[in-house]
Amino acid sequence: MMIKYFKTFVLIIFQINFIESSAYALNKDDCKSPSFYIKNINVDFTKRSIIEARSLAEHKARRIALNRLILRLTLKNKDLILKKSKILQLVEFLKINNEANSNTRYIANFDVCFNRDLVIKFFHKNKLQYAESYKEPISILPIFKGPSGFILWDKKDVWYSLWKDKLGSIDGLVKLKLSEGNLYLNRNITSSIIANSDKIMIKKLVAFENTKSVLFVIAEPEIQNDGTKYLKIYTKLFNSDGKLEKSNLINTISLNPISSIYDIEKKIFNDEVSNIVNFIEINWKKDNLIDPNIINQVDLWIPIAIRASTKLEKAFIFNDKSIKVNSTIGFRDRGIIDIGEELLLYKNKTSKSFEKITRSLLNTEKKIKYKKDTVILQKNIETWPLSINTLKSLPFVTEVKFVSISKYGARIIVKFLGNKKTFFHATDQKSLFFKNLSNHQYILSK
């Protein structure tokens, strides 16, 4: 009986959270699918009449937006030829940010929102695999090895300035932001720190940048023993703990043998900046491509984690108005606690007691007396609605179904398009980390 009421209680909480989340989502942005929203398109047309100029400008904006959308979501690098009417069908709405006109000229800046379902059908028809999950932002720290050591956060440095320009115009699924640093980091991240991938300082850098990772993009001129000069481009990716996760040699470029090793053409740097950005974007899309021909599912177990625990400092009997415990640290100011098989509601707490209690919540089993040192728990029930809403928000998920619910957790089946690698890659980005519990089931680990 207790389990029955517990299920009802949790489902009510879930429904409240889901309604609140849905209401927020509806007001969060005009375009329901951010991956399908293309911003900042400039157009300028001059024709015999303003009506004709505006019509042509709007069509051009839609066509530019579609090409950018295809480039963002797919691995295709060529424009598709589509009729004007077909492009119009795929567009949800056109937003005018600003406009100006004369009798014959029309200038405007547009944002374009595409209809996700219709675009996906278009991808299917044209046999285009696509990705639409955004990656958590990565902080980019450009580093150039000059004659006196590594140079970073120098606005006059060509390598740094080119990265700054490039990151301001990126339009892909991977959000890259330029590392800003501060006086402390600039003084303490030395050549030794960079060369040895010092965890402590890099952890401080990631924390300051407020991202989950930082990518060092390093340009290092070198001279070989035979006098050959070349530029080595490589990257180092660090996680939030400052740990080196991956190192990649991107390219080596031969340099002019008669020029200084530090006299490098700006075009070489510019090309390498573009190559690294494309490398990051392409690999992210490859890892997250959705194959609509594959229908998959996973069996997930979402436990209810213990938020806090304590013990009775003295026996608790049926007519007590408060519960004396060793400590209430970690418990909510008001909430629900478990003692034995009973759920109790308290309206406030002190450092060593729960006050204004309501017993036998949801008709759970009540005992006349609980002995000293009986364990009291508070569960983190919010884990369920938050996790379920996050799973439902994944663009390729088609169904989230409850199989069973208990006081310890919930078993759910999630159906989705594509492979499991793509699914778990996306859940990781949402900070839902699942571990393999058995051959067929996965458990939420944190």
C-alpha positions as CSV (number, residue, x, y, z in Angstrom):
1,M,0.0,0.0,0.0
2,M,2.8,2.3,0.9
3,I,4.4,1.9,-2.6
4,K,1.1,2.7,-4.2
5,Y,0.8,6.0,-2.5
6,F,4.4,6.8,-3.0
7,K,3.9,6.3,-6.8
8,T,1.0,8.7,-6.7
9,F,3.1,11.3,-4.8
10,V,6.0,11.1,-7.1
11,L,3.9,11.2,-10.3
12,I,2.2,14.4,-9.0
13,I,5.5,16.0,-8.4
14,F,6.6,14.9,-11.9
15,Q,3.5,16.4,-13.5
16,I,4.0,19.7,-11.7
17,N,7.6,20.0,-12.7
18,F,6.7,19.0,-16.3
19,I,4.0,21.6,-16.6
20,E,6.3,24.3,-15.2
21,S,9.1,23.2,-17.6
22,S,6.8,23.2,-20.6
23,A,5.4,26.6,-19.8
24,Y,8.9,28.0,-19.5
25,A,9.9,26.4,-22.8
26,L,7.0,27.8,-24.7
27,N,8.1,31.3,-23.7
28,K,11.8,30.9,-23.9
29,D,12.2,31.5,-27.6
30,D,10.1,32.2,-30.6
31,C,11.7,29.3,-32.5
32,K,11.0,26.0,-30.9
33,S,14.1,24.3,-32.2
34,P,17.3,26.4,-31.6
35,S,19.3,24.1,-34.0
36,F,16.9,25.2,-36.8
37,Y,17.2,28.9,-36.1
38,I,19.6,30.9,-38.4
39,K,20.5,34.4,-37.3
40,N,21.9,37.5,-38.8
41,I,21.4,37.4,-42.5
42,N,22.1,40.6,-44.4
43,V,20.5,41.3,-47.8
44,D,20.5,44.4,-50.1
45,F,18.4,44.6,-53.3
46,T,17.7,47.4,-55.8
47,K,14.9,46.9,-58.3
48,R,12.4,48.9,-60.2
49,S,10.0,48.9,-57.2
50,I,10.3,48.4,-53.5
51,I,7.8,45.6,-53.6
52,E,10.0,43.6,-56.0
53,A,13.2,44.4,-54.1
54,R,11.7,43.3,-50.8
55,S,10.4,40.1,-52.3
56,L,13.7,39.2,-53.7
57,A,15.5,40.1,-50.5
58,E,13.3,37.8,-48.4
59,H,13.8,34.9,-50.8
60,K,17.5,35.4,-50.8
61,A,17.5,35.4,-47.0
62,R,15.6,32.1,-46.9
63,R,18.0,30.5,-49.4
64,I,21.1,31.7,-47.5
65,A,19.6,30.5,-44.3
66,L,18.8,27.0,-45.7
67,N,22.4,26.6,-47.0
68,R,23.7,27.6,-43.6
69,L,21.3,25.2,-41.9
70,I,22.4,22.3,-44.1
71,L,26.1,23.2,-43.4
72,R,25.3,23.3,-39.7
73,L,23.5,20.0,-39.3
74,T,24.9,17.8,-42.0
75,L,28.3,16.7,-43.4
76,K,27.3,17.9,-46.9
77,N,29.4,20.9,-48.1
78,K,27.6,21.7,-51.3
79,D,24.5,23.8,-51.8
80,L,21.3,22.0,-52.8
81,I,19.3,23.5,-55.7
82,L,15.7,24.0,-54.6
83,K,12.7,25.8,-56.1
84,K,11.6,29.0,-54.4
85,S,8.3,27.4,-53.3
86,K,10.0,24.4,-51.7
87,I,12.3,26.7,-49.6
88,L,9.2,28.7,-48.5
89,Q,7.5,25.5,-47.3
90,L,10.4,24.7,-45.0
91,V,10.4,28.1,-43.3
92,E,8.4,28.6,-40.1
93,F,8.8,32.3,-40.0
94,L,11.0,35.2,-41.1
95,K,12.1,37.7,-38.4
96,I,13.1,41.2,-39.5
97,N,15.7,42.6,-37.1
98,N,16.1,45.9,-38.9
99,E,15.3,47.3,-42.4
100,A,15.6,50.4,-44.5
101,N,14.3,51.2,-47.9
102,S,13.9,53.8,-50.6
103,N,11.5,53.7,-53.6
104,T,13.7,51.1,-55.3
105,R,16.1,49.7,-52.7
106,Y,15.6,47.4,-49.7
107,I,18.2,46.6,-47.0
108,A,17.5,44.3,-44.1
109,N,18.8,41.9,-41.5
110,F,16.8,38.7,-41.0
111,D,16.6,35.7,-38.7
112,V,15.0,32.6,-40.1
113,C,13.2,29.9,-38.2
114,F,12.8,26.5,-40.0
115,N,10.1,24.0,-39.4
116,R,12.0,21.1,-37.8
117,D,9.7,18.3,-38.9
118,L,9.6,19.4,-42.5
119,V,13.3,19.9,-42.7
120,I,13.9,16.4,-41.2
121,K,11.5,15.0,-43.9
122,F,13.5,16.9,-46.5
123,F,16.8,15.4,-45.1
124,H,15.2,11.9,-45.2
125,K,14.1,12.4,-48.8
126,N,17.6,13.5,-49.9
127,K,19.3,10.7,-47.8
128,L,21.1,13.2,-45.6
129,Q,22.1,12.1,-42.1
130,Y,22.1,15.0,-39.7
131,A,23.0,16.0,-36.2
132,E,21.1,18.6,-34.2
133,S,22.4,18.3,-30.6
134,Y,24.5,21.2,-29.4
135,K,27.8,20.5,-27.6
136,E,28.5,22.2,-24.3
137,P,30.6,25.4,-24.8
138,I,34.4,24.9,-25.1
139,S,36.8,27.6,-24.1
140,I,39.5,28.2,-26.7
141,L,42.9,29.4,-25.6
142,P,45.2,30.3,-28.6
143,I,48.9,30.0,-27.7
144,F,51.8,30.9,-29.9
145,K,55.4,29.9,-29.1
146,G,57.6,32.9,-29.7
147,P,61.3,33.4,-29.2
148,S,60.8,34.1,-25.5
149,G,58.3,31.3,-24.8
150,F,54.6,30.8,-25.1
151,I,52.4,33.9,-25.9
152,L,48.8,34.0,-24.7
153,W,46.1,36.6,-24.2
154,D,48.1,39.1,-26.3
155,K,45.7,41.1,-28.4
156,K,48.6,42.1,-30.7
157,D,49.4,38.5,-31.4
158,V,48.2,37.5,-34.9
159,W,47.3,33.9,-33.8
160,Y,45.2,35.2,-30.9
161,S,43.5,38.0,-33.0
162,L,42.6,35.6,-35.8
163,W,40.9,33.3,-33.3
164,K,39.0,36.2,-31.8
165,D,37.7,37.1,-35.3
166,K,36.8,33.6,-36.2
167,L,35.0,32.7,-33.0
168,G,32.8,35.7,-33.4
169,S,31.3,34.3,-36.6
170,I,30.9,30.6,-35.9
171,D,27.5,29.2,-36.6
172,G,27.8,25.4,-35.9
173,L,26.6,23.0,-33.2
174,V,29.8,23.4,-31.2
175,K,29.8,26.6,-29.2
176,L,33.4,27.9,-29.0
177,K,34.3,30.9,-26.8
178,L,37.5,32.7,-26.6
179,S,39.3,32.3,-23.3
180,E,39.5,35.7,-21.6
181,G,41.8,34.9,-18.7
182,N,42.6,37.4,-15.9
183,L,45.7,39.0,-14.4
184,Y,46.3,36.1,-12.1
185,L,46.1,33.4,-14.8
186,N,48.2,35.5,-17.2
187,R,51.0,35.7,-14.7
188,N,50.8,32.1,-13.5
189,I,50.1,30.0,-16.6
190,T,53.8,29.8,-17.7
191,S,55.5,27.9,-20.4
192,S,56.2,25.1,-17.9
193,I,52.5,24.9,-17.1
194,I,51.5,24.6,-20.7
195,A,54.3,22.1,-21.6
196,N,53.5,19.8,-18.6
197,S,49.7,20.2,-18.7
198,D,49.6,21.2,-15.0
199,K,46.3,20.1,-13.6
200,I,46.0,22.5,-10.8
201,M,46.4,25.7,-12.8
202,I,44.4,24.4,-15.8
203,K,41.5,23.5,-13.4
204,K,41.5,27.1,-12.2
205,L,41.5,28.3,-15.8
206,V,38.4,26.1,-16.7
207,A,36.6,27.3,-13.5
208,F,37.2,30.9,-14.4
209,E,36.0,30.5,-18.0
210,N,32.8,28.9,-16.6
211,T,32.9,26.0,-19.2
212,K,33.3,22.3,-18.8
213,S,36.5,22.1,-20.9
214,V,39.3,24.2,-22.4
215,L,41.1,23.6,-25.6
216,F,44.7,24.9,-26.1
217,V,45.3,25.6,-29.8
218,I,49.1,25.9,-30.1
219,A,51.1,27.2,-33.0
220,E,54.8,26.4,-32.6
221,P,57.5,27.2,-35.2
222,E,60.4,24.7,-35.2
223,I,63.7,24.2,-37.0
224,Q,64.8,20.6,-37.7
225,N,68.4,19.4,-37.5
226,D,68.8,19.8,-41.3
227,G,67.7,23.4,-41.1
228,T,64.1,22.8,-42.4
229,K,61.6,25.3,-41.0
230,Y,58.0,24.4,-40.3
231,L,55.0,25.4,-38.2
232,K,53.5,22.7,-36.0
233,I,49.8,23.1,-35.1
234,Y,48.4,20.9,-32.3
235,T,45.7,21.0,-29.7
236,K,45.2,19.9,-26.0
237,L,41.8,19.3,-24.6
238,F,41.4,19.5,-20.8
239,N,38.3,18.7,-18.7
240,S,36.9,20.7,-15.7
241,D,39.3,18.8,-13.4
242,G,42.3,20.1,-15.4
243,K,43.0,16.6,-16.7
244,L,44.3,16.2,-20.3
245,E,41.7,14.3,-22.2
246,K,43.0,14.4,-25.7
247,S,45.9,15.7,-27.7
248,N,45.9,16.0,-31.5
249,L,48.6,17.0,-34.0
250,I,46.5,18.9,-36.5
251,N,49.1,19.9,-39.1
252,T,52.7,20.7,-40.0
253,I,53.4,23.4,-42.5
254,S,56.7,24.0,-44.3
255,L,57.9,27.6,-43.9
256,N,60.0,29.9,-46.2
257,P,63.6,28.7,-45.7
258,I,65.1,32.1,-46.2
259,S,62.8,34.0,-43.8
260,S,62.8,34.2,-40.0
261,I,61.0,31.3,-38.4
262,Y,58.7,33.8,-36.7
263,D,57.9,35.7,-40.0
264,I,54.8,33.6,-40.9
265,E,52.3,34.6,-43.5
266,K,48.9,35.6,-42.0
267,K,47.1,33.4,-44.5
268,I,48.8,30.3,-43.0
269,F,47.5,31.2,-39.6
270,N,44.1,32.0,-40.9
271,D,43.8,28.7,-42.8
272,E,44.8,26.7,-39.7
273,V,42.2,28.5,-37.6
274,S,39.5,27.4,-40.1
275,N,40.9,23.9,-40.2
276,I,40.7,23.4,-36.5
277,V,37.2,24.8,-36.2
278,N,36.1,22.5,-39.1
279,F,37.9,19.5,-37.5
280,I,36.0,20.1,-34.2
281,E,32.6,20.6,-35.9
282,I,32.9,17.7,-38.3
283,N,33.9,15.3,-35.5
284,W,31.1,16.4,-33.3
285,K,28.6,15.8,-36.1
286,K,30.1,12.4,-36.9
287,D,29.6,11.4,-33.3
288,N,26.1,12.6,-33.2
289,L,24.6,11.8,-36.6
290,I,21.0,10.7,-36.5
291,D,20.2,7.8,-38.8
292,P,16.4,7.9,-39.3
293,N,16.5,4.4,-40.6
294,I,17.5,3.0,-37.2
295,I,14.8,2.8,-34.5
296,N,16.4,2.0,-31.1
297,Q,15.6,1.9,-27.4
298,V,17.4,1.8,-24.0
299,D,16.2,0.4,-20.7
300,L,17.1,2.9,-18.0
301,W,17.0,2.8,-14.2
302,I,16.8,6.2,-12.4
303,P,17.4,5.8,-8.7
304,I,16.2,8.3,-6.0
305,A,19.4,9.5,-4.4
306,I,19.6,10.1,-0.7
307,R,19.8,13.8,-0.1
308,A,20.6,13.7,3.6
309,S,20.5,11.3,6.6
310,T,20.6,11.5,10.4
311,K,19.6,9.4,13.4
312,L,17.1,9.9,16.3
313,E,18.8,11.5,19.3
314,K,16.1,10.1,21.5
315,A,13.1,7.8,21.1
316,F,10.2,9.3,19.0
317,I,6.7,8.3,20.2
318,F,3.3,8.7,18.7
319,N,2.3,12.0,20.4
320,D,5.6,13.9,20.0
321,K,5.2,17.3,18.2
322,S,8.8,17.4,17.0
323,I,11.6,14.9,16.1
324,K,14.9,15.2,18.0
325,V,17.9,14.2,15.8
326,N,21.7,14.3,15.9
327,S,21.8,16.9,13.1
328,T,19.6,18.4,10.3
329,I,22.5,19.6,8.2
330,G,21.8,18.9,4.5
331,F,18.0,18.6,5.0
332,R,15.6,21.1,3.4
333,D,14.2,23.9,5.5
334,R,10.8,22.1,5.0
335,G,10.1,18.8,3.3
336,I,9.4,15.1,3.6
337,I,11.5,12.6,5.5
338,D,11.5,8.7,5.7
339,I,11.6,6.9,9.0
340,G,11.1,3.2,8.7
341,E,8.2,2.7,6.3
342,E,6.6,6.0,7.2
343,L,6.7,9.4,5.4
344,L,6.5,12.5,7.5
345,L,6.1,16.2,6.6
346,Y,7.9,18.9,8.6
347,K,7.3,22.6,8.2
348,N,10.5,23.9,9.6
349,K,13.7,22.7,11.4
350,T,16.3,23.7,13.9
351,S,19.9,22.5,14.0
352,K,18.8,19.3,15.8
353,S,15.0,18.9,15.3
354,F,12.2,18.7,12.8
355,E,9.2,20.8,13.8
356,K,5.5,21.0,13.1
357,I,5.3,17.5,11.8
358,T,2.5,15.7,10.0
359,R,2.6,12.0,10.3
360,S,1.7,9.1,8.1
361,L,1.8,11.1,4.9
362,L,-0.1,9.5,2.1
363,N,-1.4,6.8,4.6
364,T,2.1,5.3,5.0
365,E,2.5,2.9,7.9
366,K,2.9,4.6,11.3
367,K,4.6,3.0,14.3
368,I,3.8,4.0,17.9
369,K,7.5,4.3,18.8
370,Y,10.8,4.6,17.0
371,K,13.9,3.7,19.0
372,K,16.9,6.0,19.5
373,D,19.4,5.8,16.6
374,T,16.7,4.9,14.1
375,V,17.9,6.3,10.7
376,I,16.0,9.2,9.1
377,L,16.4,9.8,5.4
378,Q,15.5,12.6,2.9
379,K,15.3,11.5,-0.7
380,N,16.1,13.8,-3.7
381,I,12.8,13.2,-5.5
382,E,13.5,16.1,-7.9
383,T,15.9,13.7,-9.8
384,W,13.0,12.0,-11.6
385,P,11.1,14.9,-13.2
386,L,14.3,16.7,-14.1
387,S,15.8,13.6,-15.7
388,I,12.6,12.7,-17.5
389,N,12.2,16.2,-18.9
390,T,15.8,16.3,-20.1
391,L,15.4,12.9,-21.9
392,K,12.2,14.1,-23.5
393,S,13.9,17.3,-24.7
394,L,16.5,15.3,-26.8
395,P,15.5,16.0,-30.4
396,F,15.8,12.3,-31.6
397,V,13.8,10.8,-28.7
398,T,10.4,9.6,-29.8
399,E,9.0,8.2,-26.5
400,V,9.7,8.0,-22.8
401,K,7.7,5.3,-21.1
402,F,7.5,4.4,-17.4
403,V,7.8,0.6,-16.8
404,S,7.8,0.5,-13.0
405,I,8.1,2.9,-10.0
406,S,9.2,2.1,-6.5
407,K,10.4,4.1,-3.5
408,Y,14.0,3.4,-4.7
409,G,13.7,4.5,-8.3
410,A,12.0,4.3,-11.7
411,R,12.6,2.0,-14.6
412,I,11.9,3.6,-18.0
413,I,12.2,2.7,-21.6
414,V,13.4,5.4,-24.0
415,K,12.8,5.0,-27.7
416,F,14.8,7.1,-30.2
417,L,16.2,7.4,-33.7
418,G,19.8,6.4,-34.3
419,N,22.4,4.4,-32.4
420,K,23.1,4.1,-28.7
421,K,26.5,5.9,-29.0
422,T,24.7,9.0,-30.2
423,F,22.1,8.7,-27.5
424,F,24.6,8.5,-24.6
425,H,26.8,11.1,-26.2
426,A,23.8,13.5,-26.0
427,T,22.9,12.6,-22.4
428,D,26.5,13.2,-21.3
429,Q,26.2,16.7,-22.7
430,K,23.1,17.2,-20.6
431,S,25.0,16.0,-17.5
432,L,23.0,12.8,-17.3
433,F,25.7,10.1,-17.0
434,F,24.6,6.5,-17.4
435,K,26.6,3.3,-16.5
436,N,26.0,-0.2,-17.8
437,L,24.1,-2.0,-15.1
438,S,23.7,-5.2,-17.0
439,N,23.6,-6.4,-20.6
440,H,20.3,-4.6,-21.3
441,Q,20.0,-1.9,-18.6
442,Y,21.7,1.3,-17.7
443,I,21.7,3.2,-14.4
444,L,21.9,7.0,-13.9
445,S,25.1,7.4,-12.0
446,K,25.0,11.2,-11.1
